[in-house]
Amino acid sequence: MAVIITDQNITELNEIARTRLGWITDIHWSPNNRSIAVASASGITFYDATSLTTLGRLQGHDGPVKSIDVDQLGTSLLSASADTTIRIWDLRQGGTARILKGHQNSVEAVAINDASTLVASASNDKTVRLWDYQSGQQLYQFEGHTREMTSLLFAMNDSYIASAGWDHTIRIWNIVSKSCQHILRHDDWVRCLAFTGSTEVLGSASRDATVRLWDFGTGEELQRLSAHEGGADACAFSPDGKLLATSGRDNRIKFWRVADGSLVSVLEVHQKPVLTLAFSPDGTKLATGSGDNSVRVWEVSQD
């Protein structure tokens, strides 16, 4: 039986599978923990989560895929691309169900809400856009960022969107009032956002070498971690919200205790920066994608 990854057993984390893929940009787990989808310059590839054998591919974008998300049922996958479009794929049929058009530049991030009714996207055209999932129609356009975008997510029961970019800011958008609730600031561009609903904590990884934890509701900075020399690239919370994985330009993966910001373990295995991290929904595995063109899956040793 698989073991949940915690701060108590993180030093026993072992690599169980590895594969190679060029220019990896994002990783997302299936809701049943059995497979992972990896976005790259060549499209979207599906792998078995234990062996990393290839299960299938989705191709259709005219540019690199920059971000992906999967709905709660695992029946639809969303992809954002440098070709300025968002695609909604029907995983049961293996084809494109809808193409969302409207952005004027590369779409860097996409997310679907828990209810599978809304899609949010962030683009280098400096806008965050909200779409109707079923019809593909644009519902609203949030403006305020002054430079290119990097990351985006839904939070707080789908009532808010958090977005980040090259302007050093994280902006919290209220979907109901269509207003900016908070502006949070780093000292350099923000590369990645992560959220844990269990504790309502927002994590952000920045080129300023820090990973910061914020109270989502108030915008208060809770922790400032001096995380990765040269800049932090990615961050991901374990499903229970107690552990934070980060990575950066130093090629390391670090694990932090969310409660007090203490560093509990470091992995030095990738040969280049780790660009994306994702815990499995059941918390028993971690997937990593690096600039060394490798995708790896980790779990706690059961020996």
N, C-alpha and C positions, 0 to 999 in steps of 0.2 A: 504493500500500500504506500502511495506517495506521501511524503512528509511536507507539511506546510513550512515555508521558509520564514524564519523568525530571527530576531537579533541574538537568540541563544544558540542557534545552529548554523548561522551564516558562514562561519569559518569552515564548515564541512561541505560547502557548495562545490560541486564537480561538474565538469563539462560532460554531457552525455551524447551530443551530436554536433556536427559541423558541416557546413556546405559553403560553396563560393558563389558569389553573384556580384556583378559590377555595379558600382555607385548606388549603394543602399540608402534609402531616404526614410523609410518608416516600416514599422512592424506592428501587426495587430493580431491578437488571438481570436480564435472562434469561441463562442460562448460555452461550448462543451469541452474546451481545453484540449481537443484532439489535434488541432491543426493551427498553423500560423500563416498569415498572408504577409508577404514582403513586397514593398513598393521599391522600384528602382528605375533606372534610366530606360530599361527595356520593357517595362510594364509591371504586372502584378503576378507573382508566383506563389502558389500554395504548396506548403510542405507538411508532411506528417510531423507532429510535434515531438515525437520520441526519436525518430530515425533521421529526420530531415530529408527523406526521400520525396521527390517531386510528385505532387498530386494533380497539378493542373496549372494553367496560365490564363490570364485575361489580357488581351491586347486590343488596342483601338485608339488610344490617345496618339496625337501627333507630336508629342514631346514627353520628356521625363515625367513620371508620376511622383509628385512631391509629398502627398499625404493620403492616408486611407482611414476609413472607419467602417465598422460593421454594426448592423442593427442588433437589438437584443435577442432576436430569434435566430440570428445567423443565416437569414435568407437573402439579405441584401448587403452589398458592399458599395461604399462610396469612395470615389477617387478624385483627387484634385491634381491638375497637371499644369505644366508650363505652357501648354497649348491654349490656356485661358478658360478651359471648360472644366465642369464637374460632371462625372458620370455616375449614375446609379445602376449597378449591375444586379441582375436577378441571378443569384447563385444556384437556384434550382434549374434554370434553363441555360446558364452559362453565357448569357449575352447581355448587351446594354438595354436596360429598360427605359431610361430617360437620360438626356443630355441637357445640363443646365448651362445656359449662355447668358452673359451680361458683363462679366469682368473684362477689363481692358488690358490686363497684363497677367503674368503668371499667377495661378492660384496656388498658394503655398500651404494652405491648411483647410481641412474640411471636417465637419462633425455632424452626427445625427443625434437628436435628443432621445431620451429613454422611451418616450411614447411613440417614436417613429412617425412623428407628424411634421417635424421641422428639420431643416438642414441649414447649417451655418457655414460660411466660407470666408476666408481672409486672403487678400490678394496683394500683389505688389502695386496695384493701382491705388493702394492706401485705404481701401474700403473693406468693411465687414458687411456681408450681405446675408439676409435671412430669406429662406425659400420654403414654399409649401412642398412637403415630401411627395405627396400623391400626384399633384399636378405639375410640379417643377416650376411653378410661377414664382417670380421674385416678390416678396412681401414687403421688405424694407431694406434700406441701405444706411448703415451707420458710418459716420465720418468723424474724424478727429485725429487719427494717426497721421504723422507728417512724413513718414518714410515707409520703406517696404515692410511687408508683414512676414511673420515667421511661424506663429503658433496661435491656436484657437481651441476653445472647448466650451461645452455647456456645463452649467453648475447650478447647485441649489434648486433641485427639483425642476430643472429646465427653465427657471425664471430668469436666468442670467447667462450672458456669454462673456468669457474672458478672452482678450486678444492681446497679442504682443508683437513687437517689431523692432526695427532698426532705430527708431526714435528714442530708445532706452526706456520706453514706458510699457506698462500693462494697463489696459483699460477694461473696466468692469461695466458692461452694458446691461441695463434693465430692459428686458424684452417687452414688458407690459407698458412701461411709461416711455419707451424708446429714448431713454436718456443715459448719459454716462454717470454711473454711480460713484466710481472712484478712479483715480489715476495713481498708479503705483510706479515708483521710479528706481531703475538701476543706474549704474554709472557708465554702461555701454549697452549695446544691443542685446535684446532678450531673445534667446534661441529656442526655448522650450517652456511649456507650461504643463503642470500636472495638478490634479485635484483629487482629494479624498473626501467623499461625502460623509464618511463616518465621523470625521472630526471637523469638517468644514474648513480644512486647511488647503491653501493654494501654494504650490511650489513653482519656482521659476529659476531657470538656469540661464546665465548670462556670460557674454564675452568678458565681462569685468572680473571673471574668475570666481564669482560667488554663486552659490545657490541660496535662495532666500525663501523662507516660509512666511506666509501671510494669513491673517485672519480674514477669511473671505467676506464676512459680513461687515466688518468695520474698516478693513484696509490696513490694519495695524501690522507692522513688521514684527513677527514673532521670533525668528531665528535668522542669523546671517552666517552662513557656512563658508569659510575660506576653502573652497572645494577643489578647484583644478587650476594649476598653473598654466597660463596661456589662454584660459577660458573654459567655461563649462558648456557642454553641448546638449545634454539630455538629463531628464530626471523622471522618475516614476515611483509612485507609492505602491507598496504591497496592498492587497485588497482590504486588509484590516486597518490600514492607515498608520500602522505602528513603525514601519520601516520605509526608508527612502533610499532608492538607488540613484546614483548620479554618475555622469561620465564627462570626459572632456579632452582637451588638447594634450594632456599628459598621457593619453592612451589608457588611463586607469578607470576602473569601475569602483566606486566607493559606496559603502552602505552606512547609513546614519540612523540613529534612534530618534524618531520624530519628537518624542516627549521632551528630550533635553538637548537635542542637537549634537550628541556625542557620536564620534566616529567609531564604528564597531568592527569593520573589516574592509580590506582593500584587495581587489583582484588586478593583477598585472599580467595579462595574457594576450591581449590584442596588440598588433604591431603599429596601428594607427588609431586616431581618435575614434571612440565609440559614439556613433551619431544617433543611435536610437536604442531605447530600452523598453521592455514590456513584461510585466508579471502576468502569468496565466491567471484567469479569473478565480481559480481555486487556490491560488497562492503557492502552488507546489513547484512551479518552474519559472525561470527567467529567460527571456530571449534577448539577445544583443546583436546589433548590426553595426559593422565598423567600416571605416575607410580602407581597411586592409582587405576589403571585398569578402569578408567572411560573415556568415550568420551562425551563431552558436546558441545552443540551448543548455541550460544549467539546472541541476536539481540537487537537493541535499542527499549525500551518501546514506544508504540504508544499511551499510555494513556495520 
